[in-house]
Amino acid sequence: MKSKLLLKTTVLLVTFASMADMVVIPAVGGIFASFPDASPFLMGLFLTGPLLLCVIGSVLCGFLAQYISKKYLLIGAYVLFIIASCGGALIDNIYYIVAMRLLVGLSYGLSMTLGMGIIAEVFLDEKERSFMMGANSSAASALGIAMSLLGGYLAVGNWHHSYYVYLAAIPILIMIIAFVPKTPPEGKKASDVAASGKERLPIAKMLPVVVSYLIFNALYYIALYYIAIYLEEVKLGDASTAGIMSSLSTIGSLCAGILFSIVYMRVKRGTPIIAFLVMAGTFIVLAFPSNIWVIGIMCFMGGLAYNFGSSYYFMHTSMIAPPGVMSLAMGIITATMGIGGFLSSYALSLYQAVLKVNTMTPTFLYIGITLAIGGLLSILLTIKSKKNPVSVGNTNA
């Protein structure tokens, strides 16, 4: 019992790496000011480059897990993370700093996928697995809040000091070594049942999940990334207000993680319906802003809806993917999340080009309508899925 508790704690703390950006975001102003001659491309690479490397790391993890135990991969990912993050500001050279940031992105792509893969592999009971999926996202949200606050506090005097937060990854690495069990490579499991033909990636089932999650992320991240511009447009806040709104979104995500298992076990396939429709409502309300309190509630509800949806997509993937390709499936979903976030700015530009506007409020209205349509499609898919229910280990459903 004690060993399982320590394993659960370790797996939840692994999310520390995935929230690495929260440390440097408060220090971005100081970092950019220190390198005034750096090109906009280089500065952009500093900010969004890790997201692209996260995608590569996520997919790479799926292939490596065929040959190497998840425990050893996770140890390697965290060693890379510690080197790249803790040493990320040792040299005052923008090329060096950006290179370290890219390695951080690669490492948290690996660690995110491995964390979810270990949950899917070790926790076989559906209720316990759904609890861990929700707890995993709650832990990430809680750590993100703490890392952002501490990183911002340390960056006040000198932006280099914010990097001290990453030292917390060292005891997490020790816990991984001590408490995460060694499991056989997924390729070995697949070879053991190769004759049955069941250890293949269920592409037909994964494709709608990936497309749906891609759209879900691309639209949500528009609000997350552009909340400051929106507040300035509606004349209800500034950068500091945007920070509060972002925090409310994170708190909403944390609450969703806590409640996910309860909601999922009751509605299961209905979870994405709730996520899409609630998020649709938040965008539609934001299209008609009245006061800052309403905006704050909508940011909280948006974070809540996003994490309900995100936790569901990871949970559902763990249900339909066979053990021999679990890390590959989780890697694809993690990569989808990263790609969706990266495409959010392009999605916003597409909406504004079609609508022939350059403001946020009318765009939010049509994003809300798009999400509502997604919710209706989820209802139709739910009705269809009731004819073929999915259970843990049932890859033929």
C-alpha positions, 0 to 999 in steps of 0.5 A, spaced: 500 500 500 505 504 501 509 503 495 503 504 491 502 511 494 509 513 493 508 510 486 502 515 485 506 521 488 512 520 483 507 519 477 504 526 479 510 529 480 513 527 474 508 533 471 513 538 474 517 537 467 511 539 463 510 545 466 517 548 465 514 554 461 511 557 467 518 558 470 520 562 464 514 566 462 514 571 468 522 572 466 521 573 459 521 581 459 528 581 463 530 575 458 528 579 452 531 586 455 538 582 456 538 581 448 536 587 445 539 585 438 536 578 438 532 577 432 524 576 433 525 569 430 530 567 435 525 570 441 519 566 438 523 560 438 525 561 445 517 562 447 514 556 442 520 552 440 519 547 446 512 546 444 515 543 437 520 539 440 515 537 445 511 534 439 517 530 437 519 528 443 512 525 444 512 521 438 519 519 439 517 516 446 512 511 442 518 508 438 523 508 444 518 504 448 518 498 444 525 497 445 526 500 452 523 500 459 519 506 461 522 507 467 529 507 464 526 512 458 523 516 464 530 517 468 533 519 461 528 524 460 529 527 467 536 527 466 536 531 460 531 535 463 535 537 469 541 538 465 537 543 460 533 547 465 538 547 471 543 549 466 539 553 461 542 560 464 549 558 465 551 562 459 549 569 457 548 567 450 541 567 447 543 561 442 545 557 448 539 559 452 534 557 446 538 551 445 537 549 452 530 551 451 529 546 445 532 540 449 527 542 455 521 541 450 524 535 448 525 532 455 518 534 457 515 531 451 518 525 453 516 525 460 509 527 459 508 521 454 511 516 459 507 519 465 501 517 462 503 511 459 505 508 466 498 510 469 495 506 463 500 500 464 500 500 472 493 502 474 488 497 470 482 498 474 478 503 470 476 507 476 483 508 479 485 509 472 480 515 471 482 518 478 490 518 476 488 521 469 484 527 473 489 527 478 495 528 473 492 534 470 491 537 477 498 536 479 500 539 473 496 545 474 498 546 481 505 545 480 504 550 474 501 555 479 507 554 484 512 554 479 509 561 476 509 564 482 516 562 485 519 564 478 516 571 478 518 572 485 525 570 483 526 574 477 524 580 480 531 582 482 535 578 476 531 573 471 537 568 472 534 566 479 528 564 476 532 558 473 533 556 480 526 553 481 528 547 476 532 544 481 526 541 484 527 536 479 533 533 482 529 529 488 523 528 483 529 524 479 531 520 485 523 518 486 523 515 479 529 511 480 526 509 487 519 508 486 517 507 479 517 499 477 521 496 471 516 494 466 518 490 460 519 494 453 512 494 449 515 491 443 516 485 448 509 485 449 507 486 442 511 480 440 508 475 445 501 476 442 503 477 435 500 471 432 493 474 435 494 481 431 491 485 437 497 489 438 497 494 433 495 501 433 487 502 432 488 507 427 480 507 425 479 509 432 485 514 434 483 518 428 477 521 430 480 522 437 486 526 434 482 530 429 477 532 435 483 533 440 486 537 435 481 542 434 479 542 441 486 545 443 487 549 437 480 553 439 482 553 447 489 556 446 486 562 442 483 564 449 489 562 453 494 566 449 490 572 447 486 574 453 491 580 454 489 582 447 482 581 448 482 585 455 485 591 452 480 590 446 474 591 451 477 596 455 476 591 462 484 590 464 491 590 462 497 585 462 496 584 470 489 583 469 490 578 464 495 574 469 489 573 474 485 571 468 490 566 466 490 564 473 483 563 474 483 558 468 489 554 471 485 553 477 479 551 473 483 546 470 485 544 477 478 543 479 477 539 473 482 534 475 479 533 482 472 532 479 474 528 473 474 521 475 467 522 479 464 525 472 467 520 467 465 514 471 458 517 471 457 519 464 463 516 460 463 518 453 458 524 455 465 527 458 467 531 451 460 533 450 460 537 457 467 539 455 465 542 448 458 545 450 461 548 456 467 551 452 462 553 447 458 557 452 464 561 455 466 563 448 459 566 446 459 569 453 466 572 452 463 575 445 458 579 449 463 582 455 459 586 460 464 586 466 471 583 469 467 578 474 463 575 468 470 574 464 473 571 470 468 566 471 468 564 464 476 563 464 475 559 470 469 555 466 474 555 460 479 552 464 475 547 467 472 545 460 478 544 457 481 539 463 475 535 463 476 534 455 483 533 455 483 528 461 478 524 457 482 524 451 488 521 454 483 516 458 479 514 452 486 513 448 488 508 454 482 504 453 482 503 446 490 502 445 493 495 446 498 495 451 504 493 446 503 500 443 500 504 449 506 509 449 505 510 441 498 512 442 499 516 448 505 520 444 500 521 438 495 524 443 500 528 447 503 531 440 496 533 438 496 537 444 502 541 442 500 541 435 493 544 437 496 549 441 502 551 436 496 552 430 492 556 435 494 563 432 493 560 425 486 558 427 485 565 429 488 568 423 483 564 419 477 565 423 478 573 422 480 572 415 473 569 413 469 574 418 473 579 415 475 582 422 481 584 426 478 584 433 477 578 438 469 579 440 466 577 433 471 571 432 470 569 439 462 568 437 464 564 431 469 560 435 463 558 440 459 556 435 464 551 432 465 548 439 457 547 440 457 544 433 463 539 436 458 538 442 453 536 437 457 531 433 460 528 440 452 527 442 452 523 435 458 519 436 456 517 443 449 514 441 453 510 436 458 508 441 453 505 446 452 500 441 459 498 442 462 500 449 469 500 450 472 497 457 479 497 459 483 492 455 478 491 450 481 494 443 476 491 439 470 495 441 
